[in-house]
């Protein structure tokens, strides 16, 4: 590790799922579930669930770019959620579940837009990608009961039915990148 860590902030549906996926990757130092992109300071989970705070459920990922690049982060992002459904992932619907990349720099924006164009052109999905690419403005960590959910509750039905298949997909598609 070179000591220079970078940050990525992504929304891809329920933050429990996204958090669990990125916690599984080599080179990812820290993942925090929370809320990003909205107009309400320090929102509560219940407020975000109402869908009128402007926030997306998101994760903030701290990673070592010498181990895993931002391009690799985006490759995992695209392959572990449906970027073609507006404001919906599985049974979760509303603007808080939108697919979004919050760019921390102009370099991230350029990389994200190129990645989205390439993924859209790949034909991997039957519909066009609707993922937003926007400047990073804010991030508010979720309360403790919503962080590290999969790690703390692997026996919960939601974890077994929704999150575990995403982790299995990650292991299948990115075997050299997974920690466990």
N, C-alpha and C positions, 0 to 999 in steps of 0.2 A: 504494500500500500504506500502510495506517495504522500499521504497526508492531506491531499487536496480532494475533499469530497464535494460532490455536486448534489443538487436537489431537483427533483421532478415532482410535479403535482398533477395528478390524474383523477378523473372521474369516469367510472365505467359501471355504474349501477350501484348495488349495495356495497358499502365500503368494507363490510366484513369479508366479502369475497375477494375484493381487490387487495385488501391488506394481506390476506392469507397467501395469495398468489405471490406477491412481491416479497413477503417475508421468507419465501422458499428459495430465493435466488442467491447464488454466490455473488459477492460483491455488493449486495445490499446491506447496509449497516443498520438502518433503522427505518421503520414504516409507522406512520401515525395516521389513524383514521380521524377524519374531521369534515369540515365544511369549507368550501371555497367558492369565490366568484359572486357572492351576494352583497346585498346592501344593508344587512342587519349585523351590527357588531355583536360578537360573543353569543351567537344563536344557540338555543337549546335544541336538542334532538326533536322534541315535540313541535317546535316552531318550524324547523326545516321540513318535517313530515307534512306540514300543511301545504307546502309547495309555493309559498308566497314570500319567502325571504330572498329569493334569487340565488341561493346557495345550491351547489351540487354536493351530494355525499362524495367525498374525495379522499385520497390518501396522499400524504407527503412522504416521498421516498428520498432517503439520503443514501447515496451510492458512491462507490469508488470507481471512477471512470477508467482506471487501469485494469480493473477486473471485469466490469460490465459497462458498456457504453450506453449513451442515451439512445442510440439506434437500437441496441438490444432491448432496452427498457420498452421502447415503442413496439418492437416486434412482439414481445410478450403481451403488451397491452392489446394489440390488434387481435391476437389469436386466442385471448381468454375472455372475450365478451363479444356481443353483437354490436358492431359500430354502425349498423344500418337502421336501427330502430330509434326514432326520436322520442326522448323522454321515457324510455322503457328498457328494462332488462328482465326477462322472464316475467314473473308475476308482479314485479315492482314497477309502478308507473307513476309519472309525474316529473316535473322539471328537475327535481332533486336527484333523479336517476339518469340524467343525460350523460352521453358520452362526450368527454371534453378533455382537452390537453391545455393546462394553464402554463404558458411559457414564461420562464424566469429570465430569458435573454432573447436577443434577436437571433442568436445562433440556434437556440432551441426552436424558435418559431420557424426558421428556414428548414431545419432538420425535420420538424413535425409536418410541415406542409409537403415536403418532398416525400416523406414516408407515406402520408395519406394518399397522395397522387399515385404512388407506386402500388399501394395496397388496393386502391380503388380499381386500377387498371389490371390487377392480377386476376380478376374474375373469381376471387375466393368467396364472394358473397353474391347472392342473386339480386341484390339491390344496391344502389349507391351508398357510400359511406356518408353519414350525416354528422360525424364527430366534429364538434366545435374546436377551433384552435384560437385561443384568446390569451391576452397578456395576463400574467399572474398579478393579482391585486391584493389578495388576503387569504389567510388560512386560519381557521379556528379549530384546535383539537377538540374532538368529541370527549364527552365525560368518560371516566374510567370504565363504566359498565359497557361501553361500546368499543373500547380499544382491546386489541389482542383477543378478539372474540373466539376465533377458531382455536387458538392456542389454549385458551382457558375453558372452552366448552366443546371439545371435539365429539362428545357423545350426543349433543343436541341434534334433534332431527334436521333442523335447517342446515347444520354443518355437514351432516352425512349425506343429505339429499341434494343440496345445492353447491356447497363449497368443495366437498371431497371430489366430485367429478371435474371441477375446474383444476384442482391440484393434479388429478390423474392426467388431464389433458396437457397440463404444463409439463409433467414428467415425460409424457410421450413425445411432445413436440420440441422440447428443449432439454434433452437428457443431460447434456454437458454443463448446463447452467444451474441445475437444481442442487441445493445444499444437501438434502436428505434423500 
